[in-house]
Amino acid sequence: MILSFVLPVPVIALVLLGAHRKTMGDMVNRPFVTALAVCAGVAILALNVVLIWTTVHPS
């Protein structure tokens, strides 16, 4: 359970790093790949919110 809360940190860092042309040079991610990675990060964050909500407010 703790791992799921820590997972978005490296995902966000890798998305930002991979999209930065100055750092990555020719190996920069294409916008489509960056968009997919952002969607994955948002999905992970949303699932964490659901996990927290269902833990705090069980039915």
PDB file of N, CA, C and O in Angstrom, chain B, residues numbered from 101:
ATOM      1  N   MET B 101       0.823  -1.187   0.000  1.00  0.00           N
ATOM      2  CA  MET B 101       0.000   0.000   0.000  1.00  0.00           C
ATOM      3  C   MET B 101       0.875   1.262   0.000  1.00  0.00           C
ATOM      4  O   MET B 101       0.560   2.234  -0.687  1.00  0.00           O
ATOM      5  N   ILE B 102       1.944   1.249   0.749  1.00  0.00           N
ATOM      6  CA  ILE B 102       2.825   2.420   0.799  1.00  0.00           C
ATOM      7  C   ILE B 102       3.486   2.655  -0.559  1.00  0.00           C
ATOM      8  O   ILE B 102       3.671   3.800  -0.972  1.00  0.00           O
ATOM      9  N   LEU B 103       3.836   1.583  -1.245  1.00  0.00           N
ATOM     10  CA  LEU B 103       4.489   1.714  -2.550  1.00  0.00           C
ATOM     11  C   LEU B 103       3.607   2.473  -3.538  1.00  0.00           C
ATOM     12  O   LEU B 103       4.115   3.233  -4.363  1.00  0.00           O
ATOM     13  N   SER B 104       2.308   2.277  -3.463  1.00  0.00           N
ATOM     14  CA  SER B 104       1.419   2.965  -4.398  1.00  0.00           C
ATOM     15  C   SER B 104       1.431   4.474  -4.189  1.00  0.00           C
ATOM     16  O   SER B 104       1.194   5.226  -5.134  1.00  0.00           O
ATOM     17  N   PHE B 105       1.705   4.932  -2.963  1.00  0.00           N
ATOM     18  CA  PHE B 105       1.761   6.371  -2.704  1.00  0.00           C
ATOM     19  C   PHE B 105       3.076   6.974  -3.165  1.00  0.00           C
ATOM     20  O   PHE B 105       3.139   8.165  -3.471  1.00  0.00           O
ATOM     21  N   VAL B 106       4.122   6.171  -3.216  1.00  0.00           N
ATOM     22  CA  VAL B 106       5.447   6.661  -3.612  1.00  0.00           C
ATOM     23  C   VAL B 106       5.618   6.590  -5.133  1.00  0.00           C
ATOM     24  O   VAL B 106       6.412   7.346  -5.692  1.00  0.00           O
ATOM     25  N   LEU B 107       4.904   5.715  -5.800  1.00  0.00           N
ATOM     26  CA  LEU B 107       5.052   5.488  -7.230  1.00  0.00           C
ATOM     27  C   LEU B 107       4.891   6.736  -8.102  1.00  0.00           C
ATOM     28  O   LEU B 107       5.654   6.886  -9.055  1.00  0.00           O
ATOM     29  N   PRO B 108       3.946   7.637  -7.833  1.00  0.00           N
ATOM     30  CA  PRO B 108       3.817   8.813  -8.708  1.00  0.00           C
ATOM     31  C   PRO B 108       5.035   9.731  -8.719  1.00  0.00           C
ATOM     32  O   PRO B 108       5.261  10.430  -9.707  1.00  0.00           O
ATOM     33  N   VAL B 109       5.820   9.748  -7.655  1.00  0.00           N
ATOM     34  CA  VAL B 109       6.982  10.644  -7.598  1.00  0.00           C
ATOM     35  C   VAL B 109       7.987  10.330  -8.715  1.00  0.00           C
ATOM     36  O   VAL B 109       8.330  11.236  -9.474  1.00  0.00           O
ATOM     37  N   PRO B 110       8.473   9.088  -8.851  1.00  0.00           N
ATOM     38  CA  PRO B 110       9.397   8.830  -9.960  1.00  0.00           C
ATOM     39  C   PRO B 110       8.732   8.892 -11.330  1.00  0.00           C
ATOM     40  O   PRO B 110       9.385   9.239 -12.315  1.00  0.00           O
ATOM     41  N   VAL B 111       7.454   8.565 -11.409  1.00  0.00           N
ATOM     42  CA  VAL B 111       6.754   8.650 -12.700  1.00  0.00           C
ATOM     43  C   VAL B 111       6.729  10.091 -13.181  1.00  0.00           C
ATOM     44  O   VAL B 111       7.046  10.366 -14.338  1.00  0.00           O
ATOM     45  N   ILE B 112       6.356  11.014 -12.300  1.00  0.00           N
ATOM     46  CA  ILE B 112       6.318  12.432 -12.675  1.00  0.00           C
ATOM     47  C   ILE B 112       7.714  12.930 -13.025  1.00  0.00           C
ATOM     48  O   ILE B 112       7.889  13.661 -14.000  1.00  0.00           O
ATOM     49  N   ALA B 113       8.710  12.535 -12.231  1.00  0.00           N
ATOM     50  CA  ALA B 113      10.091  12.958 -12.509  1.00  0.00           C
ATOM     51  C   ALA B 113      10.568  12.439 -13.865  1.00  0.00           C
ATOM     52  O   ALA B 113      11.207  13.174 -14.618  1.00  0.00           O
ATOM     53  N   LEU B 114      10.266  11.195 -14.177  1.00  0.00           N
ATOM     54  CA  LEU B 114      10.697  10.626 -15.459  1.00  0.00           C
ATOM     55  C   LEU B 114       9.962  11.255 -16.635  1.00  0.00           C
ATOM     56  O   LEU B 114      10.549  11.440 -17.702  1.00  0.00           O
ATOM     57  N   VAL B 115       8.695  11.584 -16.457  1.00  0.00           N
ATOM     58  CA  VAL B 115       7.954  12.250 -17.532  1.00  0.00           C
ATOM     59  C   VAL B 115       8.564  13.619 -17.813  1.00  0.00           C
ATOM     60  O   VAL B 115       8.786  13.981 -18.969  1.00  0.00           O
ATOM     61  N   LEU B 116       8.834  14.375 -16.757  1.00  0.00           N
ATOM     62  CA  LEU B 116       9.431  15.703 -16.939  1.00  0.00           C
ATOM     63  C   LEU B 116      10.827  15.605 -17.538  1.00  0.00           C
ATOM     64  O   LEU B 116      11.175  16.381 -18.428  1.00  0.00           O
ATOM     65  N   LEU B 117      11.619  14.671 -17.065  1.00  0.00           N
ATOM     66  CA  LEU B 117      12.976  14.497 -17.581  1.00  0.00           C
ATOM     67  C   LEU B 117      12.962  14.060 -19.044  1.00  0.00           C
ATOM     68  O   LEU B 117      13.722  14.580 -19.861  1.00  0.00           O
ATOM     69  N   GLY B 118      12.099  13.107 -19.366  1.00  0.00           N
ATOM     70  CA  GLY B 118      12.028  12.599 -20.735  1.00  0.00           C
ATOM     71  C   GLY B 118      11.508  13.604 -21.741  1.00  0.00           C
ATOM     72  O   GLY B 118      11.782  13.480 -22.935  1.00  0.00           O
ATOM     73  N   ALA B 119      10.764  14.598 -21.282  1.00  0.00           N
ATOM     74  CA  ALA B 119      10.205  15.611 -22.183  1.00  0.00           C
ATOM     75  C   ALA B 119      11.113  16.829 -22.319  1.00  0.00           C
ATOM     76  O   ALA B 119      10.820  17.726 -23.109  1.00  0.00           O
ATOM     77  N   HIS B 120      12.203  16.876 -21.568  1.00  0.00           N
ATOM     78  CA  HIS B 120      13.077  18.048 -21.543  1.00  0.00           C
ATOM     79  C   HIS B 120      14.185  17.899 -22.592  1.00  0.00           C
ATOM     80  O   HIS B 120      15.108  17.104 -22.413  1.00  0.00           O
ATOM     81  N   ARG B 121      14.093  18.653 -23.671  1.00  0.00           N
ATOM     82  CA  ARG B 121      15.036  18.525 -24.786  1.00  0.00           C
ATOM     83  C   ARG B 121      16.461  18.894 -24.389  1.00  0.00           C
ATOM     84  O   ARG B 121      17.414  18.284 -24.874  1.00  0.00           O
ATOM     85  N   LYS B 122      16.618  19.888 -23.511  1.00  0.00           N
ATOM     86  CA  LYS B 122      17.960  20.317 -23.102  1.00  0.00           C
ATOM     87  C   LYS B 122      18.693  19.188 -22.377  1.00  0.00           C
ATOM     88  O   LYS B 122      19.900  19.022 -22.546  1.00  0.00           O
ATOM     89  N   THR B 123      17.976  18.425 -21.583  1.00  0.00           N
ATOM     90  CA  THR B 123      18.587  17.324 -20.845  1.00  0.00           C
ATOM     91  C   THR B 123      18.765  16.088 -21.717  1.00  0.00           C
ATOM     92  O   THR B 123      19.820  15.455 -21.677  1.00  0.00           O
ATOM     93  N   MET B 124      17.753  15.734 -22.503  1.00  0.00           N
ATOM     94  CA  MET B 124      17.742  14.478 -23.244  1.00  0.00           C
ATOM     95  C   MET B 124      18.364  14.580 -24.637  1.00  0.00           C
ATOM     96  O   MET B 124      18.759  13.565 -25.212  1.00  0.00           O
ATOM     97  N   GLY B 125      18.454  15.777 -25.176  1.00  0.00           N
ATOM     98  CA  GLY B 125      19.022  15.936 -26.513  1.00  0.00           C
ATOM     99  C   GLY B 125      18.157  15.266 -27.564  1.00  0.00           C
ATOM    100  O   GLY B 125      16.946  15.482 -27.615  1.00  0.00           O
ATOM    101  N   ASP B 126      18.792  14.441 -28.413  1.00  0.00           N
ATOM    102  CA  ASP B 126      18.057  13.750 -29.484  1.00  0.00           C
ATOM    103  C   ASP B 126      17.164  12.627 -28.961  1.00  0.00           C
ATOM    104  O   ASP B 126      16.296  12.141 -29.686  1.00  0.00           O
ATOM    105  N   MET B 127      17.364  12.214 -27.727  1.00  0.00           N
ATOM    106  CA  MET B 127      16.611  11.096 -27.157  1.00  0.00           C
ATOM    107  C   MET B 127      15.320  11.541 -26.451  1.00  0.00           C
ATOM    108  O   MET B 127      14.700  10.756 -25.733  1.00  0.00           O
ATOM    109  N   VAL B 128      14.922  12.799 -26.660  1.00  0.00           N
ATOM    110  CA  VAL B 128      13.723  13.320 -26.013  1.00  0.00           C
ATOM    111  C   VAL B 128      12.492  12.534 -26.476  1.00  0.00           C
ATOM    112  O   VAL B 128      12.417  12.101 -27.625  1.00  0.00           O
ATOM    113  N   ASN B 129      11.533  12.358 -25.567  1.00  0.00           N
ATOM    114  CA  ASN B 129      10.302  11.650 -25.917  1.00  0.00           C
ATOM    115  C   ASN B 129       9.464  12.477 -26.882  1.00  0.00           C
ATOM    116  O   ASN B 129       9.467  13.707 -26.837  1.00  0.00           O
ATOM    117  N   ARG B 130       8.759  11.785 -27.741  1.00  0.00           N
ATOM    118  CA  ARG B 130       7.826  12.455 -28.644  1.00  0.00           C
ATOM    119  C   ARG B 130       6.619  12.907 -27.840  1.00  0.00           C
ATOM    120  O   ARG B 130       6.330  12.347 -26.783  1.00  0.00           O
ATOM    121  N   PRO B 131       5.915  13.912 -28.330  1.00  0.00           N
ATOM    122  CA  PRO B 131       4.748  14.409 -27.590  1.00  0.00           C
ATOM    123  C   PRO B 131       3.699  13.330 -27.304  1.00  0.00           C
ATOM    124  O   PRO B 131       3.051  13.353 -26.257  1.00  0.00           O
ATOM    125  N   PHE B 132       3.535  12.396 -28.228  1.00  0.00           N
ATOM    126  CA  PHE B 132       2.564  11.318 -28.024  1.00  0.00           C
ATOM    127  C   PHE B 132       2.962  10.446 -26.830  1.00  0.00           C
ATOM    128  O   PHE B 132       2.116  10.086 -26.012  1.00  0.00           O
ATOM    129  N   VAL B 133       4.234  10.111 -26.735  1.00  0.00           N
ATOM    130  CA  VAL B 133       4.730   9.293 -25.624  1.00  0.00           C
ATOM    131  C   VAL B 133       4.608  10.059 -24.310  1.00  0.00           C
ATOM    132  O   VAL B 133       4.236   9.486 -23.286  1.00  0.00           O
ATOM    133  N   THR B 134       4.920  11.344 -24.341  1.00  0.00           N
ATOM    134  CA  THR B 134       4.785  12.170 -23.146  1.00  0.00           C
ATOM    135  C   THR B 134       3.329  12.240 -22.710  1.00  0.00           C
ATOM    136  O   THR B 134       3.040  12.172 -21.515  1.00  0.00           O
ATOM    137  N   ALA B 135       2.409  12.375 -23.658  1.00  0.00           N
ATOM    138  CA  ALA B 135       0.983  12.418 -23.331  1.00  0.00           C
ATOM    139  C   ALA B 135       0.524  11.103 -22.704  1.00  0.00           C
ATOM    140  O   ALA B 135      -0.246  11.111 -21.744  1.00  0.00           O
ATOM    141  N   LEU B 136       0.989   9.986 -23.235  1.00  0.00           N
ATOM    142  CA  LEU B 136       0.645   8.690 -22.649  1.00  0.00           C
ATOM    143  C   LEU B 136       1.198   8.559 -21.235  1.00  0.00           C
ATOM    144  O   LEU B 136       0.522   8.040 -20.346  1.00  0.00           O
ATOM    145  N   ALA B 137       2.414   9.025 -21.026  1.00  0.00           N
ATOM    146  CA  ALA B 137       3.027   8.964 -19.697  1.00  0.00           C
ATOM    147  C   ALA B 137       2.283   9.854 -18.708  1.00  0.00           C
ATOM    148  O   ALA B 137       2.104   9.483 -17.548  1.00  0.00           O
ATOM    149  N   VAL B 138       1.852  11.025 -19.162  1.00  0.00           N
ATOM    150  CA  VAL B 138       1.069  11.916 -18.293  1.00  0.00           C
ATOM    151  C   VAL B 138      -0.255  11.247 -17.936  1.00  0.00           C
ATOM    152  O   VAL B 138      -0.690  11.314 -16.786  1.00  0.00           O
ATOM    153  N   CYS B 139      -0.889  10.612 -18.893  1.00  0.00           N
ATOM    154  CA  CYS B 139      -2.141   9.896 -18.620  1.00  0.00           C
ATOM    155  C   CYS B 139      -1.933   8.779 -17.604  1.00  0.00           C
ATOM    156  O   CYS B 139      -2.768   8.578 -16.721  1.00  0.00           O
ATOM    157  N   ALA B 140      -0.831   8.057 -17.724  1.00  0.00           N
ATOM    158  CA  ALA B 140      -0.526   6.997 -16.758  1.00  0.00           C
ATOM    159  C   ALA B 140      -0.302   7.584 -15.369  1.00  0.00           C
ATOM    160  O   ALA B 140      -0.776   7.028 -14.377  1.00  0.00           O
ATOM    161  N   GLY B 141       0.409   8.689 -15.291  1.00  0.00           N
ATOM    162  CA  GLY B 141       0.635   9.340 -14.000  1.00  0.00           C
ATOM    163  C   GLY B 141      -0.653   9.832 -13.369  1.00  0.00           C
ATOM    164  O   GLY B 141      -0.852   9.689 -12.163  1.00  0.00           O
ATOM    165  N   VAL B 142      -1.526  10.408 -14.177  1.00  0.00           N
ATOM    166  CA  VAL B 142      -2.820  10.886 -13.675  1.00  0.00           C
ATOM    167  C   VAL B 142      -3.667   9.702 -13.205  1.00  0.00           C
ATOM    168  O   VAL B 142      -4.359   9.797 -12.192  1.00  0.00           O
ATOM    169  N   ALA B 143      -3.614   8.600 -13.932  1.00  0.00           N
ATOM    170  CA  ALA B 143      -4.372   7.410 -13.534  1.00  0.00           C
ATOM    171  C   ALA B 143      -3.872   6.874 -12.194  1.00  0.00           C
ATOM    172  O   ALA B 143      -4.673   6.495 -11.339  1.00  0.00           O
ATOM    173  N   ILE B 144      -2.563   6.840 -12.010  1.00  0.00           N
ATOM    174  CA  ILE B 144      -1.992   6.373 -10.742  1.00  0.00           C
ATOM    175  C   ILE B 144      -2.421   7.292  -9.599  1.00  0.00           C
ATOM    176  O   ILE B 144      -2.813   6.819  -8.532  1.00  0.00           O
ATOM    177  N   LEU B 145      -2.346   8.601  -9.823  1.00  0.00           N
ATOM    178  CA  LEU B 145      -2.776   9.552  -8.797  1.00  0.00           C
ATOM    179  C   LEU B 145      -4.261   9.396  -8.477  1.00  0.00           C
ATOM    180  O   LEU B 145      -4.652   9.436  -7.311  1.00  0.00           O
ATOM    181  N   ALA B 146      -5.083   9.219  -9.502  1.00  0.00           N
ATOM    182  CA  ALA B 146      -6.523   9.055  -9.286  1.00  0.00           C
ATOM    183  C   ALA B 146      -6.817   7.773  -8.507  1.00  0.00           C
ATOM    184  O   ALA B 146      -7.667   7.772  -7.617  1.00  0.00           O
ATOM    185  N   LEU B 147      -6.130   6.697  -8.828  1.00  0.00           N
ATOM    186  CA  LEU B 147      -6.330   5.446  -8.099  1.00  0.00           C
ATOM    187  C   LEU B 147      -5.878   5.576  -6.646  1.00  0.00           C
ATOM    188  O   LEU B 147      -6.470   4.964  -5.757  1.00  0.00           O
ATOM    189  N   ASN B 148      -4.840   6.365  -6.402  1.00  0.00           N
ATOM    190  CA  ASN B 148      -4.420   6.615  -5.020  1.00  0.00           C
ATOM    191  C   ASN B 148      -5.487   7.378  -4.252  1.00  0.00           C
ATOM    192  O   ASN B 148      -5.734   7.094  -3.080  1.00  0.00           O
ATOM    193  N   VAL B 149      -6.120   8.344  -4.906  1.00  0.00           N
ATOM    194  CA  VAL B 149      -7.205   9.092  -4.258  1.00  0.00           C
ATOM    195  C   VAL B 149      -8.352   8.155  -3.920  1.00  0.00           C
ATOM    196  O   VAL B 149      -8.921   8.237  -2.831  1.00  0.00           O
ATOM    197  N   VAL B 150      -8.697   7.263  -4.846  1.00  0.00           N
ATOM    198  CA  VAL B 150      -9.765   6.293  -4.593  1.00  0.00           C
ATOM    199  C   VAL B 150      -9.380   5.382  -3.429  1.00  0.00           C
ATOM    200  O   VAL B 150     -10.218   5.081  -2.578  1.00  0.00           O
ATOM    201  N   LEU B 151      -8.134   4.944  -3.383  1.00  0.00           N
ATOM    202  CA  LEU B 151      -7.670   4.080  -2.304  1.00  0.00           C
ATOM    203  C   LEU B 151      -7.772   4.789  -0.953  1.00  0.00           C
ATOM    204  O   LEU B 151      -8.244   4.213   0.028  1.00  0.00           O
ATOM    205  N   ILE B 152      -7.327   6.036  -0.917  1.00  0.00           N
ATOM    206  CA  ILE B 152      -7.415   6.795   0.331  1.00  0.00           C
ATOM    207  C   ILE B 152      -8.872   7.000   0.729  1.00  0.00           C
ATOM    208  O   ILE B 152      -9.227   6.832   1.895  1.00  0.00           O
ATOM    209  N   TRP B 153      -9.709   7.358  -0.227  1.00  0.00           N
ATOM    210  CA  TRP B 153     -11.116   7.614   0.065  1.00  0.00           C
ATOM    211  C   TRP B 153     -11.804   6.357   0.608  1.00  0.00           C
ATOM    212  O   TRP B 153     -12.546   6.431   1.588  1.00  0.00           O
ATOM    213  N   THR B 154     -11.560   5.210  -0.025  1.00  0.00           N
ATOM    214  CA  THR B 154     -12.227   3.981   0.429  1.00  0.00           C
ATOM    215  C   THR B 154     -11.653   3.491   1.759  1.00  0.00           C
ATOM    216  O   THR B 154     -12.331   2.770   2.492  1.00  0.00           O
ATOM    217  N   THR B 155     -10.426   3.868   2.079  1.00  0.00           N
ATOM    218  CA  THR B 155      -9.854   3.495   3.364  1.00  0.00           C
ATOM    219  C   THR B 155     -10.432   4.347   4.490  1.00  0.00           C
ATOM    220  O   THR B 155     -10.733   3.843   5.572  1.00  0.00           O
ATOM    221  N   VAL B 156     -10.582   5.637   4.224  1.00  0.00           N
ATOM    222  CA  VAL B 156     -11.094   6.559   5.236  1.00  0.00           C
ATOM    223  C   VAL B 156     -12.604   6.424   5.397  1.00  0.00           C
ATOM    224  O   VAL B 156     -13.120   6.522   6.511  1.00  0.00           O
ATOM    225  N   HIS B 157     -13.309   6.203   4.304  1.00  0.00           N
ATOM    226  CA  HIS B 157     -14.787   6.114   4.324  1.00  0.00           C
ATOM    227  C   HIS B 157     -15.246   4.754   3.813  1.00  0.00           C
ATOM    228  O   HIS B 157     -15.778   4.661   2.707  1.00  0.00           O
ATOM    229  N   PRO B 158     -15.049   3.699   4.599  1.00  0.00           N
ATOM    230  CA  PRO B 158     -15.507   2.379   4.119  1.00  0.00           C
ATOM    231  C   PRO B 158     -17.039   2.308   4.065  1.00  0.00           C
ATOM    232  O   PRO B 158     -17.733   2.939   4.863  1.00  0.00           O
ATOM    233  N   SER B 159     -17.534   1.542   3.125  1.00  0.00           N
ATOM    234  CA  SER B 159     -19.009   1.430   2.978  1.00  0.00           C
ATOM    235  C   SER B 159     -19.573   0.406   3.922  1.00  0.00           C
ATOM    236  O   SER B 159     -20.783   0.180   3.937  1.00  0.00           O
TER     237      SER B 159
END
